[in-house]
């Protein structure tokens, strides 16, 4: 199975220029994808382009990851309703550095290999080009009629907000990136999301007219959920690849909560599992969807790829805190954000911090928070060994709970029987 066949069965291929598959089958081909440095971290919406580069390299071709230090100053207007806020140079450089560090974890940059990955930043060549030089040497090769014909441009111009000249030039700037990489690094292929098709073919047209060369392109579909809602968004916001922004536990949970319909699609797109194994997993999952076999495997594969085996194991263990014994040590190690997410759906109560600073007996704490209707019932359950604090069984009714019992200096997890309650010091 060649690269295009591989991407096609995975559902990662939408538009493709004639001759692209033949070019990839003919020789090792250098190809690139651009990444927009709007933040220090990429998010899971960037996973598909990352995976395209990984598949490309696995197939023996040479990947270039372009970080748009220059185009990030303009902002890609493709199918956006209004102009994006421009970033200053210092912020852009900080974002570029963060994205570079992430991409280097997924691609092989060993220079000894003929298809070693490379990082490029379009600020490196645009900083030396004057405005007059650009419009004279590059702008003359692409007509306004050609640029206006792009759907992404037409929708903005016909909309209420219009389009600034700065945004209008974006496709020409991105097209020049392709031209520069074609002439400087023999890059013959650009890949990207389907919303980038207009910008990408502007690059191939510029190469044809300005360099008298031939270049190729293909795009992948934009990932959507089956219910039509935006992929990569949760109630808590964007799902990031940076563990400081989205913890490995939260990342794992995002994939674990995927619907059955989406899981069948995502297992092909976001993992490297081979077709026979994927088909077998889907068939087995359909026999008993309640086991969520597909979601568990999807969550494992993607979490290990992004965060490693150790963080995946931690995420699985954290998810079992409410169901397994002997997880007290793990509970204490959770960050506040992970603790809140693990306790999602657990009833919450409040207790004055001053009470804990003074020390409060366990029976009074249980009754005054409302977890038990009375002290007598609380006392009886504690004496029967049916109450735990932070996953540790309460030894007796004389136990004093104080601030040393607080998780992250704010929470206490109480358990009576199989029911849990999160108490917050206020």
SVG drawing of the C-alpha trace seen along z (x, -y; Angstrom):
<svg xmlns="http://www.w3.org/2000/svg" viewBox="-31 -49 56 58">
<polyline fill="none" stroke="black" stroke-width="0.4" points="0.0,0.0 1.6,-3.3 1.2,-6.6 -1.9,-7.8 -3.6,-4.4 -2.8,-4.5 -4.2,-7.9 -7.3,-7.2 -8.5,-4.2 -7.8,-6.2 -10.1,-8.9 -7.3,-11.4 -7.5,-12.4 -9.8,-15.0 -8.5,-17.0 -5.4,-16.1 -3.7,-17.6 -3.3,-15.3 0.1,-13.6 0.6,-13.7 0.4,-10.0 2.7,-9.3 5.2,-11.8 5.3,-10.1 5.6,-6.7 8.5,-7.8 11.0,-9.1 11.7,-10.4 9.7,-13.6 10.2,-16.6 6.8,-17.9 5.7,-20.5 2.9,-21.5 2.6,-24.9 1.7,-25.4 0.2,-28.7 2.0,-30.0 -1.0,-31.5 0.0,-29.9 3.0,-28.3 1.4,-24.9 -0.4,-23.1 -3.8,-21.6 -5.4,-18.4 -6.7,-20.2 -3.1,-20.1 -2.8,-16.4 -3.9,-15.5 -1.2,-17.6 1.4,-16.2 0.2,-12.7 0.4,-13.5 4.1,-14.4 4.7,-11.2 3.0,-9.0 5.0,-10.8 8.3,-10.1 7.3,-6.5 6.7,-6.1 10.3,-7.2 9.7,-10.8 11.2,-13.9 9.0,-16.1 9.4,-19.8 7.5,-21.4 7.0,-25.1 6.3,-27.3 4.8,-30.6 6.8,-33.3 6.0,-35.7 2.5,-34.5 1.6,-34.5 2.0,-38.3 -0.8,-38.5 -3.2,-35.7 -4.8,-33.2 -8.3,-34.5 -9.4,-31.2 -13.1,-30.7 -13.0,-33.0 -15.7,-35.5 -13.4,-38.3 -9.8,-39.4 -7.7,-37.8 -5.7,-39.8 -2.2,-40.3 0.7,-39.1 3.8,-41.1 7.3,-39.7 8.3,-38.7 5.0,-36.7 5.5,-35.1 9.0,-34.0 8.0,-32.5 5.2,-30.6 7.4,-29.4 9.9,-28.0 7.2,-26.2 5.8,-24.6 9.2,-23.6 9.9,-21.8 6.6,-19.8 7.1,-18.9 10.6,-17.6 9.1,-14.9 7.1,-13.3 9.4,-13.4 12.8,-11.9 15.3,-14.8 18.4,-12.6 20.5,-14.4 22.3,-11.2 19.1,-9.9 18.3,-11.1 14.7,-11.8 15.4,-13.5 12.7,-15.9 13.6,-19.7 12.0,-22.7 11.7,-25.9 10.4,-29.3 9.2,-31.6 10.3,-34.6 13.9,-33.6 13.3,-34.5 10.6,-37.1 12.6,-39.3 15.0,-40.0 12.3,-40.8 11.1,-44.4 7.5,-45.2 8.5,-46.7 10.6,-43.7 7.7,-41.3 5.0,-43.1 7.4,-43.5 8.9,-40.1 6.1,-37.9 2.8,-39.8 3.0,-40.3 2.7,-36.5 -0.7,-36.1 -3.7,-38.2 -6.3,-39.8 -9.0,-37.8 -7.2,-34.6 -7.1,-35.6 -10.7,-36.8 -12.0,-33.5 -11.0,-31.6 -14.1,-30.7 -12.4,-31.7 -11.8,-35.2 -15.3,-35.6 -17.1,-34.7 -15.2,-37.3 -15.6,-40.0 -19.3,-39.3 -19.7,-39.3 -20.4,-42.2 -16.9,-42.7 -15.1,-42.7 -11.4,-41.8 -8.3,-44.0 -5.6,-44.2 -3.3,-42.5 -5.5,-39.4 -6.1,-39.5 -2.3,-39.1 -2.1,-36.1 -2.6,-33.5 0.2,-35.2 2.5,-35.1 1.7,-31.4 2.2,-30.7 5.6,-32.3 6.5,-29.9 5.9,-27.0 7.9,-28.7 10.8,-29.4 10.9,-25.8 10.6,-24.5 13.7,-26.5 15.7,-26.3 14.9,-22.7 13.5,-21.0 10.1,-20.7 7.5,-19.5 4.5,-18.8 2.4,-20.8 -0.2,-19.2 -2.8,-20.7 -6.4,-20.9 -9.1,-21.2 -9.6,-24.9 -6.1,-25.5 -6.7,-24.3 -7.0,-27.8 -3.7,-29.0 -1.9,-25.8 -2.8,-25.9 -1.7,-29.5 1.7,-28.2 1.7,-25.6 0.6,-28.3 3.4,-30.6 6.0,-27.8 4.6,-27.2 4.7,-30.8 7.8,-32.1 10.0,-29.0 8.7,-27.2 8.4,-24.2 5.8,-21.6 4.5,-21.1 1.8,-19.0 -0.7,-19.1 -3.2,-17.2 -5.5,-18.0 -7.2,-16.1 -10.8,-16.7 -11.4,-18.9 -12.2,-16.7 -15.8,-17.1 -17.8,-15.3 -20.8,-13.2 -23.2,-15.5 -21.8,-18.6 -20.1,-20.2 -16.5,-21.3 -13.7,-18.7 -11.1,-19.4 -13.4,-21.5 -14.8,-20.6 -16.7,-22.5 -13.3,-23.3 -12.0,-24.7 -9.4,-23.7 -7.6,-20.3 -3.9,-21.2 -0.8,-19.0 1.1,-20.7 0.6,-18.8 0.8,-22.1 -2.3,-23.3 -4.2,-20.0 -3.1,-17.3 -2.4,-13.8 -5.4,-12.7 -7.8,-15.2 -6.3,-14.4 -7.0,-10.7 -10.5,-11.4 -11.3,-13.4 -10.6,-10.4 -12.3,-8.0 -15.5,-10.0 -15.7,-9.8 -19.0,-8.5 -19.2,-5.2 -19.7,-6.7 -16.7,-9.1 -14.5,-6.4 -14.8,-4.3 -13.6,-7.3 -10.9,-8.5 -9.3,-5.1 -8.3,-5.2 -7.2,-8.8 -5.4,-9.3 -3.6,-6.0 -1.1,-4.0 -2.9,-0.7 -3.0,1.4 -6.2,1.9 -6.8,5.5 -6.5,4.7 -8.7,1.7 -11.4,3.7 -11.2,6.4 -11.5,3.8 -14.6,2.2 -16.3,5.5 -15.6,6.6 -16.8,3.2 -20.1,3.4 -20.8,6.8 -20.8,5.1 -20.5,1.3 -21.0,1.1 -17.4,2.3 -16.2,-0.8 -13.3,1.3 -12.8,-1.1 -12.7,-4.2 -10.2,-2.6 -7.9,-1.6 -8.2,-5.0 -7.5,-6.8 -4.5,-4.6 -2.9,-4.9 -3.2,-8.7 -2.2,-9.4 0.9,-7.2 1.8,-8.9 1.5,-12.4 2.4,-12.0 4.2,-8.6 3.5,-5.3 4.1,-6.5 1.6,-9.3 -0.9,-7.0 -0.6,-4.6 -1.1,-7.4 -4.2,-8.6 -5.7,-5.1 -4.9,-4.8 -6.3,-8.2 -9.6,-7.2 -9.9,-4.3 -9.5,-6.2 -13.2,-6.1 -13.4,-2.4 -10.3,-0.7 -8.8,-0.4 -5.2,-1.3 -5.3,-4.5 -4.7,-7.0 -1.1,-7.7 -2.3,-8.4 -5.1,-10.6 -2.6,-12.8 -0.4,-13.2 -3.2,-14.6 -3.0,-18.2 -6.0,-20.4 -7.3,-20.4 -7.1,-16.6 -8.7,-16.2 -11.6,-18.3 -12.0,-16.3 -11.7,-12.9 -14.4,-14.1 -16.8,-15.2 -20.3,-14.2 -19.3,-13.6 -21.5,-15.7 -19.7,-18.6 -20.0,-20.3 -18.3,-23.2 -16.7,-23.6 -15.3,-26.8 -11.5,-26.7 -11.4,-28.1 -13.1,-24.9 -10.4,-22.8 -7.6,-25.0 -9.0,-24.5 -9.5,-20.8 -12.9,-19.1 -13.9,-15.6 -15.0,-13.3 -18.5,-12.8 -19.2,-16.5 -17.7,-17.1 -19.9,-14.4 -23.1,-15.7 -22.5,-19.4 -21.7,-19.1 -24.9,-17.2 -23.3,-14.0 -25.1,-12.3 -28.5,-13.5 -27.4,-13.2 -24.3,-12.7 -25.7,-9.4 -25.9,-7.9 -22.4,-9.3 -21.1,-7.8 -22.6,-4.4 -21.2,-4.2 -17.7,-5.3 -17.7,-2.7 -18.7,-0.1 -15.6,-1.0 -17.8,-2.5 -16.1,-5.9 -12.9,-6.9 -11.0,-10.2 -8.9,-10.6 -9.2,-6.8 -8.0,-5.9 -10.4,-4.2 -11.3,-6.3 -10.0,-4.4 -12.5,-5.7 -14.9,-8.4 -12.2,-10.4 -10.3,-11.1 -9.7,-14.8 -9.8,-16.3 -7.7,-19.4 -5.9,-21.3 -3.3,-18.6 -6.0,-16.4 -6.6,-18.9 -5.7,-17.8 -4.1,-20.7 -4.8,-22.7 -8.4,-22.9 -10.3,-19.6 -11.1,-16.4 -12.5,-13.3 -15.0,-11.6 -16.5,-8.2 -19.4,-6.4 -19.9,-2.9 -19.6,-3.2 -20.6,-6.9 -18.1,-9.7 -18.3,-13.3 -15.9,-16.2 -15.6,-18.7 -14.1,-22.1 -12.5,-24.4 -13.8,-27.9"/>
</svg>
